[in-house]
Amino acid sequence: VFIAQSRASGSHRDLEDEELTRIFVMIPKSYTEEDLREKFKMYGDIEYCSIIKNKTTGESKGLGYVRYLKPSQAARAIEECDRSYRAILAEPKNKSSESLEHDYYSNNTRQEPRGNTFPFCGQPEFCGFEKNENRIQEPVSKRLSVVSRLPFIQEQLFALFDLVPGLEYCDVQRDPHTNSGYAVIQYNTAASAIYAKYKLHGFEYPPGNRLTVIFLEDGSDSSE
């Protein structure tokens, strides 16, 4: 695992720890903080674990944080833990996007997440995404084009779009004349492609770099 820091973050130790030692994971709603600690303690020394809960009911939302003492331990946890945990680096606590992130998981919100917040709630129903909501006027397909002003890293982009079930392939292409990124993503169903576009178009990855996601013709009947 290679981790690069933003130049703006400088070399301040506290900020480095905050950015590189805390991971965000998807967990069963039955997990307690002790269960979470037990599952992730094999990767290093844990400073604390916390579970995100519904502010009204106190019920777990199936999401949690694990903070390690060292960035290398967090990196190992992301690399080696079961893929079902969908582990990623968490947003620093001092960023305002965290409050948006927490609000995003409440059942009543319909706003799009801003910044590099985790875009999925982990439920098979995809957070209650409705087919009739915001009817899609453009032709759809199982294939997507992803454009960025920064170049893509194949493994990172694959991991991001693999959060939506059904990813078949991720093909990153490079333009030798520019520093921009371009990739073609294909899912096994149009429904997965629609959901990926719905969630990831405009998503900042890495933070400050917005992705543009559009449909590409794949030869299928888009009316389906």
N, C-alpha and C positions, 0 to 999 in steps of 0.2 A: 504494500500500500504506500503510495506516495502522496504526501500532503503538502500543498503549497499555500503559503499565507499571502494575503493581500498586502501590497506595499503600505497601504494606509494604516494597517494594524501595527506596523513597526515591530520592535522586538521586545515589547513589554511582557514580562513573564506572566502576569495575571491575565492579560488579554489572551495570550497564547494558550494558557491552560483552559480558559473559558471557551475558546473556539475549538480546541482540538481534543479535549478530554471527555466531553459529554456526548453521549449517543442517544438517539431517539429510536424507539422500537415499537413494533406492533405485537401485542400480547393477548392471550385469552382474557376475557373479562373476569374470569374467576381468579386471576392471579392476585396475590397480595404483594406488598413490597418485599416481604421475606422470600416469596417464591421467585420474584425477579432477581433478587440478590443471589439466590442459590443457583439460578440458571447461568448467571454471567460472572460469578466470582472466579471461575476457572481461567479467565483471560487476564486477570490482574487484580490489583488492590482497588476496591470500590470505596469511594468517598461517601456517596449516598445514592439511593434509588428513590424514585418518586413515580406515582401513577396518576395520570390525568383523570379527573373525575368530573361528572356532571355537577355543576354548581348548585343545581336545584335538588336533585335526588341523591347526590353523593355516590351514584353508581359509577363504576369504572367505565371509561370509554374505550378500553382495549388498547391504550397507548401509554407509554411510560418513558422515563429518562433514567439512564445509568451514567454516573460520573466516576471516571477513574482518576487515579493520582497522576498517571503519565499518559501523554498522547499516544505512545507506542502501544499501551494496553487497550486504549479505545480503538486504535487501528486494527489490532489483532481481533478484538471482539467483532468488529464489522466484517472482517475478512473470514473469520472461522465459524461464527454462529450460524445456526440453522437459517436457511433462506426465508422460512416462514415468519421470522422476526422482522424482516425488511429493515435491517439496521442501517441508519445513516447518521452523519454528524449532525448534532442539534444546533439550532440558532443560539448565539450568545444570549444570556439572560438580559443583558442591558439593552438589547435591541427592541424597539417598540413593536416589531412584527410578532413577538411572542404573544402579546395580548390578542392580536388578530388571529393568531394560530389557535389559541384556546377558544376564542369565540367561534371560530370556523367549525369546530366539532359539535357545537350545540345543535340540536335538531331543528331549531327554528330559523337558522341563518341560511341565506341564499347568496351571500356575497362571495365574490371570487377571492381567493387568498392572494395577498400581495407579498412581494419579496420571496425569499427562498424557503417558504414554510412547507411542511410536508403536505402534499396535495390530496392524500387519500385517507378515508376514515377506517378502512380495513373491514368493511362489511361486504358480504357477497352481493348485496343489493346496490353497491356503489353509492352509499349515502342517500338512497331513495331517489336517484336520478330518474326522472320520468321521461318517457319517450315523447310525450306530447308537449313538454315544456320547451319553450324556445325552439319551435320547429325549424329544422335545418332547410334552408332554401337552396344551398349549393349542392351540386352532384357529390355523392359520397362514394367511398371505395374502401378497400381493406388496406390501402397503401397511403402513406403520408410522406410529405416532404418537410424537412426541418431545416430552417436557415438561422444562422447566428452570425453576429459580427466578429465573434471569436472562434477559433478552430475548435473542433470537437476531439475528445479522446474516446476512441471506440468503446472501451470497457465502461466508462462513466455514462455515456449516452445510452448504451444497452441497459445498464442497471436502472437508469431513470425510467425508460419506456417499458421495461420488464415489470414495473410495478402494476401495470395494467395486464391482466391475464390474456394469454393468447399470442404473445409476441413470437413471430416466426423468424424474422431477421432484422438486423440493423446494419446498414451499409454506409459507413462514413466516407465521404469523398473530399478531396482537397483541391483547391484552386491554387496552382503555383504562382499566380500573379497577384493574389490578394491574401489577406490573413483571415478571411471569413470562413465560417464553417457551413457545410452542407451535408445532409444525410437523408437516406431513404429508409423508412420504417414500414414493415408490413406485419399485419396481424392475421390470424386465421379466420376472423369474422369482421364484418363491417361494424358491428356493434362495439367491438373493442377499439377499433380505429376511431369511431365517433367519440367514444368516451375519452380516449387519449388526447384527441384534439380539444375536446371540451375543457379538459383539465390543464393541459400543458401549453396551449397557445397563449403567449404572453407571460408564461412562467419564467422567472429569473434564475438562470442556471449557467454559470455561477452567479451569485448575487450581483445585480447591476447590469446583467446581460440578458435581455429578453429574447425568448425563443419565438420564432414565427413558424406555426404549424399549419399546413394546408393539405387538402386531399390531392392525391395523384391518381390518374387513370390506371386501373389494373385490369381492364378488359372485361370486368363483370358487369352485370345488369344493375345499375345503381338504384333502380326503382325498388329493388328488394329491400 
